[in-house]
Amino acid sequence: MKIALAQQNYHIGNFSANVQKIIEAIGIARSKGAELILFSELAVCGYPPRDFLEFNDFIDKCKEAVDQIKAHTTDIAVLIGAPDRNPDPKGKDLFNAAYFLYEGEVRAVVHKTCLPTYDVFDEYRYFEPAKQWQLIPFKGKKLAVTICEDIWNLGDNPLYTHCPMDQLISQQPDIMLNLSASPFDYTHVEDRKAILKQNVLRYHIPILYCNAVGSQTELVFDGGSLVMDKHANLFRQLPLFKESIEVVELTEAGTFRGSVMEEAAELPNQELDPLQLDAGLCTAEIYEALITSIRDYFSKMGFTKAILGSSGGIDSAVTLALAVEALGKDQVHAILMPSPYSSEHSIQDAVTLSKQLGNPYQLIPIEKVYNSFLETLQPSFEGLPFSVAEENLQSRTRGNLLMALANKFGYVLLNTSNKSELATGYGTLYGDMAGGLSVLGDCYKLQVYALARYINREREIIPSSILLKAPSAELRPGQKDSDSLPDYSILDPLLYLYIEKRKSPADLKAMGFEPALVDRMLKLVNTNEYKRNQFCPIIRISPKAFGMGRRLPIVGKYLS
């Protein structure tokens, strides 16, 4: 049997575009001799649709989309993801479903069993879990169809009470087919291979795994769809971060016709330390994820032009380079806004960077505007000494100017804050925390440096002087980040272990971090939740990003 995988980039709620893309893929698969084509989870509406699922009209349009698609299945079967209404008044109103379409009809509907509610997922808010499990017969084969999380419920501590494949295997399926919308993080590519291998070794049948690709606001879907034979050999992996359609031929022996990519072997059990990587695979994947997300955010929202403040520092330099790669050099405008405390070399570094990238840039000194604020506030400040108030006024002056330009010329302001700063509150609300999209908000400072080195892997784009100088906000004479924060080589591992790995203060102190530093940094993280709550969407590249996947109270005493 020839089976196609359609790894596609959908647009949430754009039914006409999604359906057209799906129908085109069916035509391509048919021309390659495929008898069945597999799409991703909730493909007709895009994933995650969130509270759109609460609108009857939205569900009606999903049904209409399925009806349009089934008209193209006269001689090829289609497995497509879409919501399905629950006829039972008890329980949630919907199922997360896979529709099996063939000969112009809906031949079967499979419901998702394992509904994740951890991290960025909130599926049990909308969907009822499956309570019965049946194979789908097709051309002499018995298909075990599952949806995303359904194949992840393995191991010694399963999250869910039912594992669909445990229910289906007694019916003697010939193959597993999984429709997925599994978002990217820098650990997930290898995690997927490992979980597919566990399934194959447990059930001894081949598996086809079709994942979505593209970005939906914070979430990036990397594709990387997989085909594994019954011996756990990796037969095919579709490209990362690219749409792709591939046809494989299943043999009677449970293998696939052709040579395998990777022979079955023990997967490495070494845990990834993302802060120790330089320009390796992890950094390359993060780079592609950020490019994909910027490009999709703009195209799907109908935006074309970006603006950002270019300070001559590492964060704005990397953001600018990524934006130019994603959108084109003429679509990204850099604004240099020196204050009385900006160093000459920072201004020159920012100019050199834009000349290297070829993007338009403009110099707007802020001293006049800043001084007018100080004059206006002088009666209220009553001669009090220079403090963080005056520092933050510079940042807010820049934020005002950037937003004025964005409003006047239709730009989207890209935020340049990194995860280390957001974690510790090292940023100014309505100043350098302004923006429509946070490019680096899930990248620690050490990862930002690794990205800069990756960007410079073939030629110097970001001036070396930017990489070598000490980080500084330049809001007072001689200021450096290290005046307020520990060195990033100490801070970032501490933050990573607390935020991503959920280590306790006692754990961190036992690992060798200085006790007073642990207490101070964790207090900063927790007391600055109010700032992050007002922040713009952050492109997610880690297993635990600020935003929709990390839900903490603003008013809380724990570790604060």
C-alpha positions in Angstrom: 0.0 0.0 0.0 1.3 3.5 -0.9 0.6 6.1 1.8 1.4 9.8 1.6 2.2 12.2 4.4 1.2 15.8 3.9 3.2 18.1 6.2 1.5 21.4 5.8 1.4 24.9 7.2 -2.2 25.9 8.1 -3.8 29.2 9.1 -6.2 29.1 12.1 -9.7 29.7 10.9 -8.7 30.3 7.3 -10.9 27.5 6.0 -10.8 28.4 2.3 -6.9 28.5 2.2 -6.6 25.4 4.4 -9.1 23.4 2.2 -7.4 24.5 -1.0 -4.0 23.4 0.4 -5.4 20.1 1.5 -7.1 19.4 -1.9 -3.9 20.3 -3.8 -2.0 17.8 -1.6 -4.6 15.1 -2.3 -4.0 15.7 -6.0 -0.2 15.4 -5.7 -0.5 12.2 -3.6 -2.9 10.8 -6.2 -0.5 11.6 -9.0 2.2 9.7 -7.1 0.1 6.6 -6.8 -0.9 6.9 -3.2 -3.9 5.0 -2.0 -4.1 6.9 1.3 -3.0 10.3 2.4 -2.4 11.4 6.0 -2.8 15.0 7.3 -2.1 16.5 10.7 -4.2 17.1 13.8 -7.1 19.6 13.4 -5.8 20.4 9.9 -9.0 21.9 8.5 -9.2 24.6 11.1 -5.5 24.9 12.2 -4.1 24.1 15.6 -4.6 25.4 18.3 -8.0 27.0 17.6 -8.6 27.6 21.3 -11.9 29.4 22.2 -12.9 29.5 18.5 -14.1 26.0 19.3 -16.8 27.5 21.5 -18.5 29.1 18.5 -21.1 26.9 16.7 -20.4 28.8 13.5 -16.7 27.8 13.7 -17.6 24.1 14.1 -20.1 24.4 11.2 -17.3 25.7 9.0 -15.1 22.8 10.0 -17.9 20.4 8.9 -18.3 22.3 5.6 -14.6 22.0 5.1 -14.7 18.2 5.6 -17.6 17.9 3.2 -15.6 19.8 0.5 -12.6 17.6 1.0 -14.5 14.3 0.9 -15.7 15.1 -2.6 -12.0 14.6 -3.7 -11.7 11.1 -2.3 -13.4 9.0 -5.0 -10.2 7.0 -5.6 -7.9 7.9 -2.7 -8.6 7.7 1.1 -7.9 10.7 3.3 -7.2 10.9 7.1 -7.8 14.5 8.1 -8.1 16.2 11.5 -11.1 18.2 12.5 -13.4 18.7 15.6 -16.5 16.4 15.9 -19.6 17.2 17.8 -20.4 15.0 20.8 -24.1 13.7 20.5 -24.1 12.8 24.2 -25.3 15.7 26.4 -22.9 14.5 29.1 -19.4 15.6 28.9 -17.7 18.2 26.6 -19.5 19.2 23.4 -16.7 18.2 21.0 -14.2 15.5 20.2 -10.8 16.1 18.7 -11.2 13.8 15.7 -9.6 12.2 12.7 -12.0 11.7 9.8 -11.4 8.8 7.4 -12.8 9.8 4.0 -13.1 7.5 1.0 -15.2 7.3 -2.1 -16.8 10.6 -1.3 -18.0 9.5 2.2 -17.0 9.7 5.8 -16.2 6.0 6.4 -15.0 6.4 10.0 -14.3 9.0 12.7 -11.6 8.3 15.4 -11.6 10.4 18.6 -8.5 11.5 20.5 -8.2 9.8 23.9 -5.3 11.6 25.7 -6.1 15.3 26.0 -3.1 17.2 27.4 -3.5 20.1 29.8 0.1 20.7 30.6 2.4 23.5 29.4 0.9 25.1 26.3 -1.9 22.6 25.9 -5.5 23.1 27.1 -7.4 20.4 25.2 -9.6 19.1 28.0 -11.1 22.6 28.2 -12.8 21.8 24.9 -12.8 18.1 24.1 -14.2 14.9 25.5 -11.9 11.9 25.5 -12.6 8.8 23.5 -14.3 5.9 25.3 -14.1 3.3 22.5 -11.5 2.2 20.1 -11.8 0.5 16.7 -9.5 -0.2 13.8 -10.3 1.1 10.3 -10.3 -1.6 7.6 -8.9 -0.4 4.3 -7.8 -2.5 1.3 -7.1 -5.6 3.3 -5.2 -3.7 6.0 -6.3 -2.8 9.5 -5.4 0.8 10.4 -4.8 1.9 14.0 -5.4 5.6 13.9 -4.3 7.8 16.8 -4.0 11.6 17.4 -0.8 13.2 18.7 -0.7 12.7 22.5 -2.3 9.3 22.1 1.1 7.7 21.4 2.9 9.5 24.2 1.2 7.7 27.1 4.0 5.2 27.7 6.5 4.6 30.5 6.4 3.9 34.2 4.3 6.8 35.1 1.6 7.3 32.5 -0.3 10.6 32.6 -3.6 9.1 31.4 -5.7 6.1 32.4 -6.1 4.8 28.9 -3.5 4.1 26.2 -5.4 3.8 22.9 -2.9 1.5 21.3 -3.2 -0.9 24.2 -6.9 -1.1 23.4 -6.3 -1.4 19.6 -3.5 -3.9 19.5 -5.8 -6.9 20.5 -7.6 -6.2 17.2 -4.3 -7.0 15.4 -3.7 -3.8 13.4 -1.2 -3.8 10.5 0.0 -0.2 11.0 -0.2 2.8 13.3 -1.1 6.2 11.8 -0.8 9.3 14.0 -2.1 12.7 13.1 -0.1 15.3 15.1 0.3 19.0 15.9 3.3 18.8 18.1 5.1 22.2 18.7 8.8 22.6 18.5 11.2 23.0 21.3 14.9 22.3 21.2 14.4 18.9 22.9 11.5 17.6 20.9 12.9 16.3 17.6 14.8 13.6 19.4 12.0 13.0 21.8 9.6 12.2 19.0 12.0 9.7 17.5 12.3 8.1 20.9 8.5 7.9 21.5 7.9 6.4 18.0 10.6 3.8 18.6 9.0 2.9 22.0 5.6 2.4 20.3 7.1 0.2 17.5 9.1 -1.9 20.0 5.9 -2.3 22.2 3.5 -3.2 19.4 5.8 -4.6 16.7 4.1 -2.8 13.8 5.2 0.1 11.6 4.2 3.7 12.3 3.6 6.8 10.2 3.6 10.1 12.1 2.4 13.3 10.3 3.1 16.6 12.1 2.1 20.1 11.3 4.6 22.8 10.3 4.6 26.6 10.5 3.9 29.0 13.3 0.8 30.0 15.2 1.6 33.2 17.3 3.8 31.8 20.1 3.9 28.2 18.9 6.2 26.9 16.2 5.5 23.6 14.5 8.6 22.1 13.0 7.2 19.2 10.9 9.8 16.5 10.9 7.1 13.9 10.2 8.4 10.3 10.6 8.1 6.9 9.1 9.4 3.9 11.1 9.2 0.2 10.1 8.2 -2.7 12.4 11.9 -3.2 13.3 12.2 0.4 14.6 14.3 1.5 11.6 13.8 5.1 10.7 12.7 4.9 7.1 11.9 8.6 6.4 12.0 12.0 8.2 10.4 14.9 6.4 12.2 18.2 6.5 12.1 20.5 9.5 10.3 23.8 9.2 9.2 23.1 5.5 6.1 21.9 3.9 6.5 18.5 2.3 4.5 15.7 0.8 6.1 12.2 0.7 4.8 8.9 -0.4 6.0 5.6 1.1 5.1 2.0 0.1 4.3 -0.4 2.9 5.2 -4.0 2.2 3.5 -7.2 3.4 6.4 -7.7 5.7 5.7 -4.5 7.7 8.7 -2.7 6.2 8.8 0.0 3.5 10.1 -0.3 0.0 13.5 1.3 -0.3 16.5 1.9 2.0 16.2 3.1 5.6 17.6 6.3 6.8 18.8 5.0 10.2 19.1 1.4 11.4 17.4 0.8 14.7 19.8 1.6 17.6 19.6 2.8 21.1 18.7 6.4 21.2 21.1 8.6 23.2 20.0 8.9 26.9 22.1 12.1 27.4 20.0 15.1 28.5 20.4 18.2 26.4 22.0 21.2 28.0 21.0 24.0 25.7 23.3 26.5 27.4 26.4 24.5 26.6 25.8 24.5 22.8 27.5 26.8 20.4 26.7 26.6 16.7 25.6 23.0 16.7 22.3 21.4 15.7 20.3 22.9 18.5 21.3 26.4 17.7 20.5 25.8 14.0 17.0 24.5 14.9 16.4 27.5 17.2 17.4 29.8 14.4 15.1 28.2 11.9 12.2 28.2 14.4 12.6 31.9 15.0 12.8 32.7 11.3 9.7 30.6 10.6 7.8 32.3 13.4 8.6 35.8 12.4 7.7 35.1 8.8 4.4 33.4 9.6 3.4 36.0 12.2 3.7 38.7 9.6 2.2 36.8 6.7 -0.7 35.4 8.6 -1.5 38.7 10.2 -1.2 40.6 6.9 1.8 42.7 8.1 4.8 43.4 5.9 7.1 45.8 7.7 9.0 45.6 11.0 10.7 48.3 13.1 13.0 47.9 16.1 15.4 49.9 18.3 19.0 49.1 17.3 21.3 49.9 20.2 24.6 48.3 19.1 24.0 45.5 21.7 23.8 41.8 21.1 20.1 41.4 21.6 19.0 44.0 19.0 21.7 42.9 16.6 20.5 39.3 16.6 16.8 40.4 16.4 17.6 42.6 13.5 19.6 39.9 11.6 16.8 37.4 12.2 14.1 39.8 11.0 16.1 40.7 7.8 16.4 37.0 7.0 12.7 36.4 7.6 11.2 39.4 6.0 13.8 40.9 3.6 16.2 43.7 4.2 14.0 46.4 2.8 11.1 45.5 5.2 13.0 46.0 8.4 13.8 49.5 9.7 16.3 50.0 12.5 16.1 53.1 14.6 19.2 54.2 16.5 18.3 56.3 19.5 21.4 57.4 21.4 21.0 59.1 24.8 23.5 61.2 26.6 24.9 58.0 28.1 25.2 56.0 24.8 28.8 55.3 23.9 30.1 56.2 20.5 31.2 52.6 19.8 27.6 51.4 20.3 26.3 53.9 17.8 29.0 52.9 15.3 28.3 49.2 15.9 24.6 49.6 15.1 25.4 51.6 11.9 27.9 48.9 10.8 25.4 46.2 11.4 22.7 47.8 9.2 25.3 48.4 6.5 26.3 44.8 6.6 22.6 43.7 6.4 21.6 46.3 3.9 18.5 47.4 5.8 17.4 51.0 6.2 18.3 52.7 9.4 17.7 56.1 11.0 19.4 58.0 13.7 17.1 59.8 16.2 18.9 61.2 19.3 16.6 61.2 22.3 18.4 63.9 24.4 15.9 66.7 23.6 12.8 64.6 24.3 14.4 63.1 27.4 15.3 66.6 28.8 11.8 67.8 28.1 10.5 65.0 30.3 13.0 65.9 33.0 12.0 69.6 32.9 8.3 68.7 33.1 8.9 66.4 36.1 11.4 68.6 37.9 8.8 70.2 40.2 7.6 66.8 41.2 11.1 65.2 41.6 12.0 68.2 43.8 15.8 67.9 43.2 16.0 64.3 44.3 19.1 62.4 43.1 19.3 60.6 39.8 17.8 57.1 40.1 16.1 54.3 38.2 13.3 56.8 37.4 15.6 58.8 35.2 17.1 55.6 33.7 13.7 54.3 32.8 12.6 57.6 31.2 15.2 57.1 28.6 13.8 53.7 27.8 10.3 55.0 27.7 11.3 57.8 25.4 12.6 55.3 23.0 9.5 53.2 23.3 7.3 56.3 22.5 9.3 57.1 19.5 9.3 53.6 18.1 5.5 53.3 18.6 4.9 56.7 17.0 6.9 55.5 13.9 5.1 52.2 13.9 1.7 53.9 14.0 2.6 56.4 11.3 4.1 54.0 8.8 2.4 50.7 9.6 5.3 48.9 11.1 5.2 46.1 13.7 7.6 46.8 16.6 9.8 43.8 17.3 10.8 43.4 20.9 14.5 42.6 21.6 14.4 41.5 25.3 15.9 38.1 26.1 14.7 35.4 28.6 17.4 36.3 31.2 16.1 39.9 31.3 12.5 38.9 31.3 13.1 36.3 34.1 14.7 38.9 36.4 12.6 41.9 35.5 15.6 43.6 33.9 13.5 45.7 31.6 11.2 48.7 31.5 7.5 48.5 31.1 6.3 50.7 28.2 9.9 51.2 27.3 12.2 48.4 26.0 9.5 45.9 26.9 7.2 47.4 24.2 6.5 45.5 21.1 4.1 43.4 19.0 6.2 40.2 19.0 9.1 39.1 21.2 11.7 37.4 19.1 14.3 36.4 21.8 12.0 36.3 24.9 12.5 32.5 25.2 16.3 32.6 24.6 18.7 33.1 27.5 21.6 35.5 27.0 24.0 32.7 26.4 21.7 31.3 23.7 21.6 34.8 22.1 25.4 34.8 21.8 25.2 31.3 20.3 22.7 32.5 17.7 25.0 35.5 16.9 27.9 33.1 16.3 25.6 30.9 14.1 24.5 34.0 12.1 28.2 34.7 11.6 29.1 31.1 10.6 30.0 31.9 7.0 30.9 35.6 7.2 30.8 38.4 9.7 27.3 39.9 9.7 27.1 40.9 13.4 30.3 43.0 14.1 32.7 41.1 16.4 32.9 44.1 18.6 29.2 43.5 19.5 30.0 40.0 20.7 33.0 41.0 22.7 31.9 44.0 24.6 30.3 43.8 28.1 26.5 43.9 27.9 25.0 47.2 29.1 21.7 49.1 29.0 23.7 52.4 28.8 21.2 54.3 30.9 23.9 55.9 33.2 27.6 56.5 33.0 29.7 53.3 32.9 26.7 51.0 33.4 27.0 47.3 32.8 24.5 44.4 33.2 26.9 42.9 35.8 26.2 45.8 38.1 22.7 44.4 38.7 23.0 40.8 37.7 25.5 38.0 38.1 27.6 37.0 35.1 25.4 35.2 32.5 27.5 32.1 32.7 26.2 31.8 36.3 22.8 33.4 35.9 21.5 31.5 32.9 22.2 27.9 34.2 20.5 29.0 37.5 17.5 30.3 35.7 17.3 27.3 33.4 17.3 24.9 36.3 14.6 26.8 38.1 12.3 27.7 35.2 12.7 24.7 32.8 13.7 22.0 35.3 11.7 23.2 38.3 14.5 22.8 40.8 13.9 24.0 44.3 16.1 26.5 46.2 17.5 23.6 48.2 18.3 21.7 45.0 20.1 24.7 43.5 22.2 25.4 46.6 23.1 21.7 46.8 24.3 22.0 43.2 26.9 24.6 44.3 25.1 27.9 43.6 25.8 30.5 46.2 22.8 30.5 48.7 22.3 34.3 48.8 22.4 34.5 45.0 19.8 31.7 44.7 17.4 33.5 47.1 17.9 36.8 45.4 17.5 35.6 41.8 14.4 33.4 42.5 12.8 36.4 44.3 13.4 38.5 41.2 11.8 35.9 39.0 8.7 35.6 41.1 8.2 39.3 41.9 8.4 40.3 38.3 5.6 38.1 37.1 3.5 41.3 36.8 5.8 42.7 34.1 5.7 39.5 32.0 1.9 39.4 32.3 1.8 42.7 30.3 4.4 41.5 27.8 3.8 40.7 24.1 3.7 37.2 22.6 7.0 35.3 22.9 8.2 32.9 20.2 8.5 29.6 22.1 11.6 27.5 21.5 12.1 25.9 25.0 10.1 23.3 26.9 9.0 26.0 29.4 8.5 29.5 27.9 7.1 32.5 29.6 3.6 33.1 28.4 0.8 30.6 27.7 2.8 27.7 28.9 3.9 29.1 32.3 0.9 30.1 34.4 1.9 31.6 37.8 0.0 34.0 40.0 1.1 37.6 40.1 0.2 38.1 43.7 1.9 35.2 45.4 4.3 34.9 48.4 6.1 31.7 47.3 9.9 32.4 46.9 9.2 36.1 46.8 
